[in-house]
């Protein structure tokens, strides 16, 4: 009688074990990718553009100087690791 109960208990465990060993199918694959920080930049005028007359080589020339700007950067988002989808093949 004990052998019949043991055999039936083993059969129940084997069928339950095979149901638990089911494997799913791969839907997508991902890789970790580093995305650097982003900044916002604002240009600050240091010296405006100007034109002035200068004596060069015995003649008078009109010389134009471009404006000078200083760039002020501020951090918008920090760098982070993101999951990027890749092919599974």
ZIDACOR-V34790 format. One record per run of one state. SS is the DSSP state (~ for helix, > for strand, _ for the rest). FROM is the first residue (numbers start at 1). LEN is the number of residues. If there is no record, write none. Layout:
SS;FROM;LEN  SS;FROM;LEN
//
This chain:
_;1;1  ~;2;19  _;21;8  >;29;7  _;36;2  >;38;10  _;48;2  >;50;7  _;57;2  >;59;7  _;66;2  >;68;10  _;78;2  >;80;7  _;87;3
//
